[in-house]
Amino acid sequence: MSFRRWAVVLSGVVALAAVAAPAWADLKIGVVNYSKLMQESPQAKAAQDALRGEFAGKQKELQTQQQTLKSKEDSLQRDSATMTADQRTAAERDLRDGNRELQLKVQQYQDDFNARQNEELSKLQKTLVEEVQNYAQGQKFDLVLADGVIFASPVLDITPQVLSGLQARGVRAPTSGAGAGSSSGGTTPSKGTAAPKGTSTPK
């Protein structure tokens, strides 16, 4: 490309930028740390507490059953030499059946917990988005960015203001879950709750 032609193209780009500049200059832009809202908002903490309370009873039940199986396994290993063949076979069968039952209960517990966690997470996300939108509209923002922002000046961060709005909004009274809560007894949306692991089956 000749120098003259390059100069013409460059002048066109500069002219276009000059036309667009006033529109961009008037934009009011904000940035929200969505992860911080998920971690620190009272609504997020309330959802976590509700799940813990809802699943605490079932988790304790599984832990008790796990401890019972561990005691049976220890007794079998300790007394195996003095047992008759029939006694040993029956004890091993009982332990295998108990482990199988526990594993099924643990899987059901985890499925129920994950389903309820997803329900609470969906509600929480809706609440957070609504609060950001309400704040943005009230403060006349043209654009609010969240995930995917590589860098933003601190002056653009509206996370503290949104958190204040969420705190002022308050939290709803916890309600028991329809699925797992009624069948599982009463634990968290954060990272999920570790369910007890089944004991090993004797060889």
C-alpha positions in Angstrom: 0.0 0.0 0.0 1.4 3.4 -1.0 2.0 6.1 1.6 -0.7 8.3 0.2 -3.3 5.5 0.2 -2.3 4.5 3.8 -2.8 8.2 4.8 -6.2 8.3 3.4 -7.3 5.1 5.3 -5.8 6.5 8.5 -7.6 9.7 8.1 -10.9 7.9 7.7 -10.3 5.9 10.9 -9.5 9.0 12.8 -12.7 10.7 11.5 -14.8 7.7 12.4 -13.3 7.7 15.9 -14.1 11.4 16.3 -17.7 10.8 15.4 -18.1 7.9 17.8 -16.2 9.4 20.7 -19.0 11.7 22.1 -21.3 8.7 22.3 -18.8 6.6 24.3 -17.8 9.5 26.4 -21.4 9.8 27.7 -21.7 6.1 28.7 -21.9 5.3 32.4 -20.3 1.9 33.0 -20.1 -0.2 36.1 -18.5 -3.5 37.0 -19.8 -6.1 39.5 -17.7 -8.8 41.2 -20.4 -11.5 40.9 -18.3 -14.1 42.8 -18.2 -11.7 45.8 -21.9 -11.3 45.8 -22.3 -15.1 45.7 -20.0 -15.4 48.7 -20.9 -12.4 50.9 -24.5 -11.5 50.3 -26.9 -12.3 53.2 -29.1 -14.2 50.8 -26.2 -16.6 49.9 -25.4 -17.2 53.5 -29.1 -17.8 54.3 -29.4 -20.4 51.5 -26.3 -22.2 52.8 -27.7 -22.3 56.3 -31.0 -23.5 55.1 -29.5 -26.4 53.2 -27.3 -27.3 56.2 -30.2 -27.4 58.5 -32.4 -29.3 56.0 -29.9 -32.1 55.4 -28.2 -32.3 58.9 -30.5 -35.1 60.1 -29.9 -37.3 57.1 -26.2 -36.7 57.2 -26.0 -37.7 60.9 -28.0 -40.8 60.2 -25.6 -41.9 57.4 -22.6 -41.2 59.7 -24.1 -43.4 62.4 -24.7 -46.2 60.0 -21.2 -45.9 58.7 -19.8 -46.1 62.2 -22.0 -49.2 62.9 -20.6 -51.0 59.8 -17.1 -50.1 60.8 -17.6 -51.7 64.3 -19.0 -54.8 62.6 -16.0 -54.9 60.3 -13.6 -54.5 63.2 -15.4 -57.3 65.2 -15.2 -59.6 62.2 -11.5 -59.1 61.7 -10.9 -59.5 65.5 -13.0 -62.6 66.0 -12.8 -64.3 62.7 -10.3 -66.9 63.9 -12.7 -68.1 66.6 -15.8 -68.2 64.5 -17.3 -71.2 62.9 -17.4 -71.2 59.1 -21.2 -70.5 59.2 -20.8 -67.7 61.6 -18.0 -66.1 59.5 -20.1 -66.5 56.3 -23.1 -64.9 57.9 -21.1 -62.0 59.4 -19.5 -61.3 56.0 -22.8 -61.4 54.2 -24.3 -59.0 56.8 -21.4 -56.6 56.3 -21.6 -56.7 52.5 -25.4 -56.1 52.6 -24.9 -53.2 55.0 -22.2 -51.6 52.9 -24.4 -52.0 49.8 -27.4 -50.4 51.6 -25.2 -47.5 52.8 -23.8 -46.8 49.4 -27.3 -46.6 47.9 -28.4 -44.2 50.7 -25.3 -42.1 50.2 -26.0 -41.8 46.5 -29.6 -40.9 47.1 -28.5 -38.3 49.7 -26.1 -36.7 47.2 -28.7 -36.7 44.5 -31.3 -35.0 46.8 -28.7 -32.5 48.0 -27.5 -31.6 44.5 -31.1 -31.1 43.4 -31.9 -28.8 46.3 -28.6 -27.0 45.9 -29.4 -26.2 42.3 -32.9 -24.9 43.3 -31.4 -22.6 45.9 -28.6 -21.5 43.5 -31.1 -20.6 40.8 -33.2 -18.5 43.3 -30.0 -16.8 44.5 -28.8 -15.9 41.0 -32.2 -14.4 40.2 -32.1 -12.3 43.3 -28.5 -11.0 42.6 -29.3 -10.2 39.0 -32.4 -8.3 40.0 -30.5 -6.3 42.6 -27.8 -5.4 40.1 -30.4 -4.4 37.5 -32.4 -2.3 40.1 -29.2 -0.5 41.2 -28.1 0.1 37.6 -31.5 1.5 36.5 -31.7 3.7 39.6 -28.3 5.1 39.1 -28.7 5.6 35.3 -26.0 3.2 34.3 -25.8 2.4 30.6 -23.8 -0.8 31.0 -22.8 -3.1 33.9 -20.3 -5.9 33.3 -19.7 -8.9 35.5 -17.9 -12.1 34.6 -15.2 -12.0 31.9 -13.8 -8.6 32.7 -10.0 -8.8 32.6 -9.3 -5.4 34.2 -11.5 -2.6 35.5 -10.6 0.6 37.5 -11.8 0.5 41.1 -13.9 3.6 40.4 -16.1 1.4 38.2 -16.7 -1.2 40.9 -20.3 -1.0 42.1 -20.1 -4.3 44.1 -20.2 -2.6 47.6 -23.3 -0.7 46.6 -25.1 -3.8 45.3 -24.1 -5.7 48.5 -25.6 -2.8 50.6 -28.8 -3.1 48.6 -28.9 -6.9 49.2 -28.4 -6.4 52.9 -31.2 -3.8 53.0 -33.5 -6.2 51.1 -33.1 -8.8 53.7 -33.6 -12.6 53.4 -36.7 -14.6 53.0 -37.7 -17.0 55.7 -36.2 -20.4 55.0 -38.6 -23.0 53.6 -38.2 -26.7 53.6 -37.3 -28.3 50.3 -40.0 -30.2 48.4 -37.8 -33.1 47.3 -34.9 -34.0 49.5 -36.1 -32.2 52.6 -39.1 -34.3 53.1 -37.4 -37.6 52.4 -33.9 -36.9 53.7 -34.3 -35.3 57.0 -32.4 -32.5 57.4 -27.0 -29.7 54.8 -25.3 -26.3 51.9 -25.2 -23.9 47.8 -21.6 -23.5 48.4 -19.6 -26.5 47.5 -21.9 -29.3 48.3 -21.8 -31.5 51.4 -19.6 -34.5 51.7 -21.6 -37.6 52.4 -20.2 -40.4 54.5 -18.3 -43.1 52.6 -19.2 -46.7 52.9 -16.7 -49.1 54.6 -14.8 -51.7 52.7 -16.3 -55.1 52.1 -14.4 -58.0 53.6 -12.5 -60.2 51.1 
